[in-house]
Amino acid sequence: MDRTEQWTAALAVFYLATLALVYVLDEPRVWLLWAVGMVVVSGGVLIAFNRSTPVDDDGVAEQHSE
C-alpha cells in the first residue's frame, strides 16, 4: 500500500467512525456540522495530495523527445 492508499483507508475509517457517532446522537445540528466537517477534511486531503505531487510537464516532454 502506498501513501495515498493508506491516507484513503484512514480517511474512510475516520468517516465511518464519525458517521456512527453522529447516527447515535441523531441531532440535526450535529448532522450538519458532521457534513460540513467531512467536506472540509476530504477537500483538505485532496488539496494536500495534489500539491505534494506536482507534475512537471516540461520534464516529461524532454524525456519523450530523447
C-alpha positions as CSV (number, residue, x, y, z in Angstrom):
1,M,0.0,0.0,0.0
2,D,1.4,3.4,-1.0
3,R,1.0,6.6,0.9
4,T,-2.2,7.7,-0.9
5,E,-3.9,4.4,-0.3
6,Q,-3.0,4.5,3.4
7,W,-4.5,8.0,3.7
8,T,-7.6,6.9,1.8
9,A,-8.1,4.0,4.1
10,A,-7.5,6.2,7.2
11,L,-10.0,8.7,5.8
12,A,-12.6,6.0,5.2
13,V,-12.2,4.7,8.8
14,F,-12.4,8.2,10.2
15,Y,-15.5,8.9,8.1
16,L,-17.3,5.7,9.2
17,A,-16.4,6.1,12.9
18,T,-17.7,9.7,13.0
19,L,-20.7,8.7,11.0
20,A,-21.6,6.0,13.6
21,L,-21.2,8.6,16.4
22,V,-23.4,11.1,14.6
23,Y,-26.0,8.4,13.9
24,V,-26.2,7.5,17.6
25,L,-26.6,11.2,18.6
26,D,-29.2,11.8,15.9
27,E,-29.3,15.6,16.3
28,P,-29.9,17.8,13.2
29,R,-27.2,20.3,14.2
30,V,-24.7,17.5,14.7
31,W,-25.5,16.1,11.3
32,L,-25.0,19.5,9.7
33,L,-21.7,20.0,11.5
34,W,-20.5,16.5,10.6
35,A,-21.4,17.0,6.9
36,V,-19.5,20.3,6.7
37,G,-16.6,18.8,8.6
38,M,-16.3,15.9,6.2
39,V,-16.3,18.2,3.2
40,V,-13.5,20.3,4.8
41,V,-11.5,17.2,5.8
42,S,-11.9,15.4,2.4
43,G,-11.2,18.6,0.5
44,G,-8.1,19.3,2.6
45,V,-6.7,15.8,2.0
46,L,-7.3,16.2,-1.8
47,I,-5.6,19.6,-1.9
48,A,-2.7,18.3,0.2
49,F,-2.1,15.4,-2.2
50,N,-2.5,17.4,-5.3
51,R,0.1,20.0,-4.0
52,S,2.6,17.4,-2.8
53,T,2.9,15.7,-6.2
54,P,3.2,18.4,-8.8
55,V,3.6,17.3,-12.4
56,D,6.4,18.8,-14.4
57,D,5.2,18.9,-18.0
58,D,8.5,20.2,-19.4
59,G,10.5,17.4,-17.9
60,V,8.1,14.8,-19.3
61,A,8.2,16.4,-22.8
62,E,12.0,16.4,-22.7
63,Q,12.2,12.7,-21.8
64,H,10.0,11.7,-24.7
65,S,12.0,13.8,-27.2
66,E,15.3,12.0,-26.5
